[in-house]
């Protein structure tokens, strides 16, 4: 059996793993990166980029079909499913190629292909043929789709997003299970490309939305395009000669069965830590078997083990994985000098239409932090000037502020240009701006951002600022 001794071993070569590798190399060149699957990130292969390519095609189709609103009549519109999927795969492979080029630039001595598992807190076994002793270890093994057992009744017609992007043509119909971020994006895109879609959920969740008002607005608008039941009563799933059948109870028409070509499972992801033999790593695990860790240092307890990216099951977003990889790799490289890294204000975007954006604290976190000492401002985009001009006047924005200080705490939005407005609001939250300071910023006319000003004005009107109010709210934990 071969043996190696390194300063830092990184398990995984995705976004977090590559970030950790680069950061660790700032401190030592005695590094190894271990990959048990294909090189190329989840984002590039099966996540962010192929999904946005499919969404781009869907938006093009929708824009043509919606042109009549402006007196523009398009005739003979035809969606070529094979051409759509060919471009998705071609451009996807191009993005993956960029990642592969980066990995190819790493020294061969720093790359090991194989599946790693812990022998103890400092030793890893790779494919029963190589033992690696490492002073410090970074876990960056990513995640994989989670498949509830009852969906497996769909047999070979059961897909996850990885499978969808390998199709040569668009399917005729798809039952989507899971109205989370992935389900909403792919389900709406398929629907706009002419695929018959019905979406099923459990528990009432719609994407990452936490604000009840935003959720109700989004649910109503999504159902104008395709049936979406976020708390469906599914009785049976069965593989049929033609595809898959789903029997469910509808409150309006009772029990019914619909037939689909495929069932697409978008029921969340699970961290790839269950095959690492973490019981040998001398780290404390949570109920799901994921190591407990400090979110600012990514260190697991007081051990020389760090965990970053989707593997820690905390913030499964590419920019968070990149930040976490950099923090974990840097701390592993300079260990035992462990330092807290920059954790940015929470920001997530769902590329549906309208888009969803969540910024800063959620409404639940605001309530927990401030109890009754907060206010909410809102704006509907139904009558917002620029949104109405471009025919995208749907949705709602709600912004949260702290009584006494006037501090801007967070926001949730379902509406036009949320991907851009979300950034402005996240920057404001990270700079700890007050609502009045945000209102002092320039707003051009006519732009969608004027809706943000309307919501902030509404919030500012409801806030009571000053030392007297701060003193009254001290028990609620006002901001420093």
PyMOL commands that set and color helices and strands:
alter all, ss='L'
color gray80, all
select helices_A, chain A and resi 15-24+42-46+48-65+67-70+81-104+108-110+149-157+161-164+181-192+212-222+278-280+309-312+318-334+363-370+385-389+418-430+435-439+449-462+467-472+474-476
alter helices_A, ss='H'
color red, helices_A
select strands_A, chain A and resi 2-11+31-35+111-113+116-120+123-126+130-139+143-145+158-159+173-177+196-200+227-229+233-239+244-250+254-260+262-265+269-271+305-307+347-350+355-360+374-380+396-402+408-415
alter strands_A, ss='S'
color yellow, strands_A
deselect
rebuild
show_as cartoon
